[in-house]
Amino acid sequence: MVTLNIKGHEVQDIHIKDSYDRRALQLMNNIIKLLGTIGVSEDDMDISMKSVAMKKAPASVSWYFDDYHLHYSYSAANKFVENLAMVYKILGLEIAALLEERKSVEAFVLEFREEHDVADQRKHARTVLGLEHDIIDMSVIDKAYKTLAKEHHPDKEGGDISKFKEINRAHKILKRELQ
């Protein structure tokens, strides 16, 4: 098994080999229960679900906590259900740290806080980097970012500092979404 470092936690990579749709539904219900332990009602959460859990797709959860919009997504696994399992695992570790007071509410919120228009920001970020709206491969995103950053770097003749900053912001938005 491969050990991954995600949000400061060392976790084992997850491989699910059967019953993908059933397991995805179980994971969604587990995430609902988990967020409920910190007082989040089911009406205040949104869990992405795919019609076919064995296909490659990112998994994400958004919720409201302490008057903030929080979000976490994961997309490095080969199947949606495995991405959802990793979301559940990381949220479990973070919520346990919060409940055991190893992490403050402020640190928890800072870790997952997102703006309300995050979907629009991500769409715009992909446009800025010249990417299709459904690109989730960080190597493709990094390549587009590096190419544009070199082209618009302010130290380069003809460089544009405002465009360079916009490219950097777009890359940060997508990196936060996908890592």
Backbone as CSV, one residue per row, in Angstrom:
resi,resn,N_x,N_y,N_z,CA_x,CA_y,CA_z,C_x,C_y,C_z
1,MET,0.834,-1.188,0.000,0.000,0.000,0.000,0.877,1.249,0.000
2,VAL,0.383,2.251,-0.651,1.087,3.517,-0.754,0.592,4.440,0.359
3,THR,1.534,5.087,1.033,1.193,6.056,2.066,1.196,7.451,1.450
4,LEU,0.126,8.198,1.685,-0.015,9.549,1.163,0.008,10.539,2.314
5,ASN,0.481,11.736,2.054,0.433,12.812,3.037,-0.589,13.825,2.545
6,ILE,-1.735,13.881,3.223,-2.825,14.768,2.825,-3.218,15.618,4.024
7,LYS,-3.119,16.928,3.855,-3.463,17.881,4.921,-2.745,17.555,6.229
8,GLY,-1.503,17.114,6.111,-0.696,16.828,7.293,-0.941,15.468,7.912
9,HIS,-1.766,14.644,7.288,-2.052,13.301,7.793,-1.432,12.269,6.866
10,GLU,-0.775,11.273,7.438,-0.279,10.160,6.640,-1.369,9.100,6.599
11,VAL,-1.872,8.835,5.398,-2.967,7.881,5.216,-2.605,6.885,4.116
12,GLN,-3.178,5.703,4.224,-2.975,4.679,3.206,-3.880,4.978,2.016
13,ASP,-3.341,4.791,0.816,-4.133,4.916,-0.399,-5.279,3.904,-0.343
14,ILE,-6.412,4.251,-0.900,-7.602,3.410,-0.820,-7.877,2.764,-2.172
15,HIS,-8.123,1.447,-2.167,-8.496,0.722,-3.386,-9.761,-0.078,-3.102
16,ILE,-10.821,0.257,-3.813,-12.093,-0.443,-3.673,-12.289,-1.294,-4.915
17,LYS,-12.603,-2.572,-4.716,-12.610,-3.515,-5.833,-13.993,-3.997,-6.259
18,ASP,-15.048,-3.691,-5.513,-16.374,-4.160,-5.904,-17.458,-3.329,-5.225
19,SER,-18.700,-3.537,-5.642,-19.875,-2.876,-5.053,-19.703,-1.353,-4.980
20,TYR,-19.219,-0.773,-6.073,-18.855,0.649,-6.091,-20.020,1.567,-5.722
21,ASP,-21.163,1.373,-6.364,-22.290,2.268,-6.117,-22.813,2.136,-4.681
22,ARG,-22.906,0.904,-4.194,-23.363,0.681,-2.816,-22.388,1.309,-1.825
23,ARG,-21.105,1.118,-2.065,-20.103,1.696,-1.154,-20.129,3.223,-1.200
24,ALA,-20.341,3.799,-2.379,-20.427,5.259,-2.484,-21.604,5.785,-1.662
25,LEU,-22.732,5.090,-1.724,-23.894,5.490,-0.937,-23.607,5.366,0.562
26,GLN,-22.933,4.290,0.960,-22.557,4.123,2.368,-21.619,5.251,2.807
27,LEU,-20.666,5.595,1.960,-19.730,6.671,2.298,-20.458,8.008,2.436
28,MET,-21.402,8.275,1.537,-22.169,9.512,1.628,-22.909,9.559,2.979
29,ASN,-23.546,8.458,3.360,-24.250,8.413,4.646,-23.289,8.567,5.821
30,ASN,-22.100,7.987,5.720,-21.096,8.140,6.779,-20.623,9.588,6.898
31,ILE,-20.478,10.261,5.756,-20.065,11.673,5.785,-21.156,12.517,6.433
32,ILE,-22.411,12.226,6.132,-23.527,12.949,6.753,-23.480,12.776,8.271
33,LYS,-23.284,11.545,8.745,-23.190,11.284,10.191,-21.987,11.987,10.800
34,LEU,-20.861,11.934,10.093,-19.625,12.546,10.586,-19.796,14.051,10.763
35,LEU,-20.330,14.720,9.750,-20.547,16.161,9.866,-21.601,16.480,10.928
36,GLY,-22.527,15.566,11.132,-23.521,15.740,12.187,-22.907,15.778,13.571
37,THR,-21.762,15.118,13.758,-21.109,15.126,15.081,-20.607,16.500,15.485
38,ILE,-20.447,17.403,14.501,-20.033,18.769,14.842,-21.190,19.754,14.653
39,GLY,-22.408,19.212,14.570,-23.593,20.058,14.544,-24.038,20.525,13.175
40,VAL,-23.519,19.937,12.104,-23.934,20.327,10.756,-25.171,19.511,10.388
41,SER,-26.248,20.207,10.032,-27.465,19.494,9.639,-27.344,19.053,8.179
42,GLU,-28.109,18.046,7.825,-28.063,17.527,6.456,-28.452,18.597,5.434
43,ASP,-29.302,19.551,5.829,-29.696,20.643,4.944,-28.541,21.604,4.671
44,ASP,-27.527,21.595,5.534,-26.397,22.510,5.393,-25.175,21.849,4.764
45,MET,-25.387,20.719,4.070,-24.257,20.058,3.409,-24.654,19.628,2.008
46,ASP,-23.661,19.558,1.144,-23.856,19.104,-0.228,-22.715,18.139,-0.550
47,ILE,-23.086,16.902,-0.859,-22.095,15.873,-1.167,-22.262,15.495,-2.629
48,SER,-21.193,15.642,-3.396,-21.282,15.289,-4.812,-21.438,13.781,-4.948
49,MET,-22.369,13.375,-5.788,-22.538,11.947,-6.074,-22.561,11.767,-7.587
50,LYS,-21.954,10.705,-8.052,-21.921,10.380,-9.476,-22.823,9.181,-9.725
51,SER,-23.419,9.122,-10.900,-24.335,8.022,-11.206,-23.602,6.694,-11.361
52,VAL,-22.320,6.756,-11.730,-21.510,5.542,-11.850,-20.255,5.746,-11.000
53,ALA,-20.217,5.097,-9.837,-19.163,5.333,-8.846,-17.809,4.757,-9.234
54,MET,-17.759,3.888,-10.251,-16.467,3.294,-10.611,-15.687,4.138,-11.618
55,LYS,-16.309,5.183,-12.172,-15.614,6.040,-13.137,-14.710,7.032,-12.413
56,LYS,-13.703,7.514,-13.120,-12.783,8.499,-12.554,-13.492,9.848,-12.483
57,ALA,-13.630,10.372,-11.293,-14.260,11.677,-11.077,-13.904,12.160,-9.681
58,PRO,-13.776,13.472,-9.511,-13.485,14.000,-8.177,-14.692,13.870,-7.258
59,ALA,-14.433,13.776,-5.972,-15.483,13.757,-4.959,-15.340,15.017,-4.116
60,SER,-16.468,15.599,-3.759,-16.393,16.816,-2.958,-17.554,16.906,-1.981
61,VAL,-17.305,17.651,-0.915,-18.307,17.909,0.112,-18.230,19.395,0.454
62,SER,-19.378,20.033,0.501,-19.477,21.425,0.947,-20.437,21.462,2.118
63,TRP,-20.164,22.307,3.091,-21.039,22.414,4.255,-20.869,23.772,4.903
64,TYR,-21.862,24.133,5.718,-21.821,25.380,6.474,-21.552,25.045,7.930
65,PHE,-20.563,25.742,8.493,-20.173,25.514,9.875,-19.704,26.835,10.459
66,ASP,-20.214,27.191,11.604,-19.794,28.413,12.293,-19.928,29.633,11.372
67,ASP,-21.004,29.684,10.594,-21.312,30.764,9.642,-20.325,30.869,8.475
68,TYR,-19.603,29.817,8.182,-18.674,29.804,7.047,-19.056,28.684,6.084
69,HIS,-18.776,28.925,4.810,-18.941,27.896,3.793,-17.617,27.141,3.710
70,LEU,-17.665,25.838,3.985,-16.462,25.006,3.971,-16.582,23.983,2.848
71,HIS,-15.442,23.535,2.356,-15.431,22.630,1.211,-14.175,21.774,1.246
72,TYR,-14.330,20.519,0.829,-13.163,19.659,0.641,-13.434,18.729,-0.530
73,SER,-12.445,18.574,-1.378,-12.568,17.658,-2.503,-11.263,16.887,-2.662
74,TYR,-11.384,15.735,-3.313,-10.219,14.896,-3.579,-10.419,14.259,-4.948
75,SER,-9.343,14.177,-5.730,-9.498,13.666,-7.090,-8.338,12.815,-7.574
76,ALA,-7.417,12.437,-6.721,-6.217,11.727,-7.167,-6.428,10.228,-7.410
77,ALA,-7.509,9.666,-6.888,-7.749,8.223,-7.050,-8.322,7.919,-8.434
78,ASN,-8.345,6.658,-8.784,-8.804,6.228,-10.108,-10.310,6.087,-10.230
79,LYS,-11.029,6.074,-9.108,-12.479,5.911,-9.136,-13.122,6.955,-8.223
80,PHE,-14.340,7.375,-8.603,-15.073,8.318,-7.772,-15.230,7.783,-6.353
81,VAL,-15.593,6.515,-6.219,-15.835,5.935,-4.895,-14.563,5.986,-4.038
82,GLU,-13.398,5.803,-4.640,-12.142,5.887,-3.884,-11.857,7.328,-3.478
83,ASN,-12.176,8.286,-4.346,-12.032,9.696,-3.976,-12.967,10.048,-2.823
84,LEU,-14.202,9.542,-2.876,-15.155,9.798,-1.796,-14.690,9.161,-0.487
85,ALA,-14.099,7.975,-0.577,-13.565,7.312,0.620,-12.436,8.144,1.239
86,MET,-11.605,8.748,0.401,-10.514,9.585,0.915,-11.072,10.865,1.551
87,VAL,-12.106,11.435,0.952,-12.763,12.611,1.554,-13.274,12.246,2.944
88,TYR,-13.933,11.101,3.054,-14.447,10.639,4.344,-13.315,10.438,5.357
89,LYS,-12.233,9.820,4.914,-11.110,9.553,5.818,-10.487,10.851,6.330
90,ILE,-10.222,11.798,5.428,-9.582,13.057,5.830,-10.517,13.875,6.720
91,LEU,-11.801,13.959,6.343,-12.750,14.681,7.206,-12.832,14.034,8.584
92,GLY,-12.791,12.705,8.627,-12.819,12.003,9.912,-11.641,12.377,10.786
93,LEU,-10.458,12.430,10.199,-9.253,12.800,10.961,-9.317,14.253,11.434
94,GLU,-9.780,15.137,10.558,-9.857,16.556,10.912,-10.932,16.815,11.970
95,ILE,-12.070,16.166,11.844,-13.148,16.352,12.831,-12.753,15.738,14.169
96,ALA,-12.052,14.606,14.149,-11.565,14.015,15.403,-10.612,14.985,16.104
97,ALA,-9.728,15.617,15.342,-8.797,16.595,15.928,-9.563,17.774,16.520
98,LEU,-10.631,18.196,15.858,-11.453,19.289,16.357,-12.168,18.881,17.649
99,LEU,-12.787,17.723,17.642,-13.537,17.264,18.820,-12.636,16.970,20.014
100,GLU,-11.415,16.497,19.736,-10.458,16.208,20.811,-9.653,17.440,21.203
101,GLU,-10.008,18.586,20.612,-9.381,19.885,20.886,-7.893,19.919,20.557
102,ARG,-7.466,19.072,19.624,-6.105,19.158,19.110,-6.036,20.201,18.001
103,LYS,-7.202,20.618,17.537,-7.316,21.652,16.509,-8.415,22.610,16.950
104,SER,-8.150,23.907,16.822,-9.148,24.906,17.200,-10.204,25.038,16.106
105,VAL,-11.332,25.598,16.474,-12.390,25.853,15.499,-11.863,26.764,14.403
106,GLU,-11.084,27.770,14.773,-10.535,28.715,13.795,-9.616,28.001,12.804
107,ALA,-8.770,27.104,13.287,-7.860,26.358,12.402,-8.645,25.422,11.491
108,PHE,-9.689,24.797,12.022,-10.544,23.915,11.225,-11.214,24.702,10.101
109,VAL,-11.786,25.836,10.445,-12.452,26.682,9.448,-11.444,27.146,8.401
110,LEU,-10.283,27.580,8.828,-9.256,28.051,7.900,-8.837,26.947,6.933
111,GLU,-8.791,25.719,7.398,-8.383,24.574,6.573,-9.351,24.319,5.421
112,PHE,-10.655,24.562,5.642,-11.667,24.184,4.660,-12.501,25.348,4.107
113,ARG,-12.235,26.565,4.515,-13.063,27.707,4.127,-12.985,27.966,2.615
114,GLU,-14.145,28.208,2.040,-14.258,28.544,0.618,-15.259,29.684,0.485
115,GLU,-15.106,30.459,-0.540,-16.057,31.521,-0.818,-17.313,30.924,-1.458
116,HIS,-18.421,31.632,-1.390,-19.687,31.129,-1.934,-19.628,30.950,-3.449
117,ASP,-18.824,31.750,-4.127,-18.753,31.671,-5.585,-17.578,30.818,-6.064
118,VAL,-17.180,29.827,-5.270,-16.013,29.014,-5.587,-16.162,28.295,-6.927
119,ALA,-17.363,27.852,-7.266,-17.561,27.162,-8.550,-17.275,28.110,-9.714
120,ASP,-17.733,29.353,-9.597,-17.449,30.343,-10.641,-15.958,30.661,-10.699
121,GLN,-15.307,30.738,-9.538,-13.863,31.001,-9.505,-13.088,29.885,-10.194
122,ARG,-13.494,28.645,-9.968,-12.809,27.510,-10.592,-13.016,27.504,-12.100
123,LYS,-14.215,27.843,-12.522,-14.504,27.915,-13.959,-13.651,29.009,-14.600
124,HIS,-13.593,30.162,-13.958,-12.783,31.275,-14.471,-11.297,30.906,-14.475
125,ALA,-10.853,30.213,-13.431,-9.442,29.811,-13.357,-9.067,28.915,-14.532
126,ARG,-9.934,27.991,-14.878,-9.661,27.114,-16.025,-9.618,27.924,-17.324
127,THR,-10.495,28.923,-17.442,-10.503,29.787,-18.619,-9.206,30.583,-18.700
128,VAL,-8.767,31.148,-17.585,-7.520,31.927,-17.545,-6.342,31.081,-18.006
129,LEU,-6.320,29.820,-17.598,-5.220,28.929,-17.961,-5.425,28.269,-19.325
130,GLY,-6.531,28.597,-19.997,-6.780,28.060,-21.329,-7.142,26.584,-21.327
131,LEU,-7.842,26.139,-20.276,-8.175,24.724,-20.118,-9.658,24.486,-20.350
132,GLU,-9.991,23.253,-20.696,-11.389,22.845,-20.796,-12.005,22.882,-19.391
133,HIS,-13.308,23.030,-19.302,-13.986,23.179,-18.012,-13.943,21.934,-17.133
134,ASP,-13.641,20.770,-17.714,-13.667,19.530,-16.927,-12.285,18.941,-16.644
135,ILE,-11.239,19.688,-16.897,-9.872,19.209,-16.649,-9.629,19.117,-15.146
136,ILE,-9.198,17.910,-14.684,-8.877,17.723,-13.266,-7.481,17.142,-13.073
137,ASP,-6.744,16.963,-14.144,-5.396,16.396,-14.083,-4.408,17.514,-13.720
138,MET,-3.823,17.439,-12.523,-2.915,18.492,-12.062,-1.686,18.624,-12.950
139,SER,-1.232,17.565,-13.592,-0.065,17.690,-14.471,-0.408,18.551,-15.689
140,VAL,-1.619,18.436,-16.211,-2.059,19.265,-17.331,-2.209,20.718,-16.874
141,ILE,-2.789,20.906,-15.704,-2.974,22.251,-15.147,-1.620,22.902,-14.881
142,ASP,-0.693,22.148,-14.282,0.649,22.677,-13.998,1.374,23.075,-15.280
143,LYS,1.242,22.256,-16.310,1.910,22.546,-17.589,1.375,23.844,-18.194
144,ALA,0.049,24.008,-18.200,-0.556,25.237,-18.726,-0.121,26.443,-17.893
145,TYR,-0.105,26.260,-16.579,0.319,27.337,-15.680,1.758,27.765,-15.967
146,LYS,2.668,26.805,-16.049,4.087,27.128,-16.275,4.306,27.828,-17.608
147,THR,3.612,27.367,-18.634,3.745,27.986,-19.955,3.297,29.442,-19.915
148,LEU,2.130,29.691,-19.339,1.609,31.060,-19.273,2.417,31.936,-18.326
149,ALA,2.871,31.367,-17.215,3.654,32.145,-16.252,4.962,32.606,-16.878
150,LYS,5.614,31.734,-17.652,6.849,32.130,-18.345,6.579,33.247,-19.353
151,GLU,5.482,33.101,-20.081,5.136,34.073,-21.122,4.839,35.456,-20.560
152,HIS,4.185,35.506,-19.396,3.746,36.789,-18.837,4.564,37.245,-17.629
153,HIS,5.671,36.588,-17.346,6.483,36.943,-16.174,6.912,38.405,-16.264
154,PRO,6.775,39.176,-15.177,7.100,40.610,-15.214,8.584,40.901,-15.470
155,ASP,9.474,39.963,-15.190,10.897,40.185,-15.451,11.254,39.975,-16.919
156,LYS,10.345,39.430,-17.678,10.568,39.174,-19.088,10.090,40.383,-19.896
157,GLU,10.780,40.692,-20.957,10.379,41.813,-21.794,8.976,41.552,-22.337
158,GLY,8.111,42.523,-22.174,6.726,42.372,-22.603,5.865,41.659,-21.564
159,GLY,6.444,41.369,-20.402,5.689,40.695,-19.339,4.605,41.591,-18.776
160,ASP,3.590,41.003,-18.239,2.429,41.734,-17.728,2.173,41.289,-16.292
161,ILE,2.448,42.188,-15.334,2.330,41.816,-13.924,0.896,41.464,-13.536
162,SER,-0.085,42.186,-14.056,-1.473,41.881,-13.687,-1.901,40.530,-14.259
163,LYS,-1.509,40.230,-15.478,-1.826,38.923,-16.069,-1.088,37.812,-15.318
164,PHE,0.154,38.064,-14.930,0.951,37.100,-14.184,0.278,36.778,-12.843
165,LYS,-0.215,37.809,-12.154,-0.910,37.599,-10.878,-2.203,36.819,-11.086
166,GLU,-2.924,37.115,-12.164,-4.166,36.402,-12.455,-3.887,34.915,-12.734
167,ILE,-2.805,34.624,-13.432,-2.409,33.238,-13.730,-2.048,32.515,-12.432
168,ASN,-1.288,33.168,-11.571,-0.913,32.568,-10.278,-2.141,32.298,-9.416
169,ARG,-3.079,33.238,-9.372,-4.298,33.056,-8.579,-5.121,31.887,-9.130
170,ALA,-5.230,31.811,-10.437,-5.978,30.712,-11.066,-5.362,29.362,-10.700
171,HIS,-4.038,29.288,-10.748,-3.353,28.037,-10.407,-3.597,27.672,-8.946
172,LYS,-3.545,28.649,-8.058,-3.779,28.384,-6.627,-5.194,27.870,-6.385
173,ILE,-6.164,28.453,-7.063,-7.563,28.031,-6.902,-7.721,26.572,-7.311
174,LEU,-7.154,26.207,-8.461,-7.293,24.839,-8.947,-6.476,23.865,-8.109
175,LYS,-5.323,24.302,-7.639,-4.491,23.441,-6.791,-5.211,23.136,-5.487
176,ARG,-5.858,24.129,-4.913,-6.603,23.907,-3.669,-7.775,22.954,-3.890
177,GLU,-8.414,23.088,-5.061,-9.543,22.204,-5.369,-9.107,20.748,-5.505
178,LEU,-7.976,20.531,-6.138,-7.604,19.179,-6.545,-6.563,18.498,-5.673
179,GLN,-6.035,19.166,-4.681,-5.042,18.511,-3.812,-5.504,18.477,-2.385
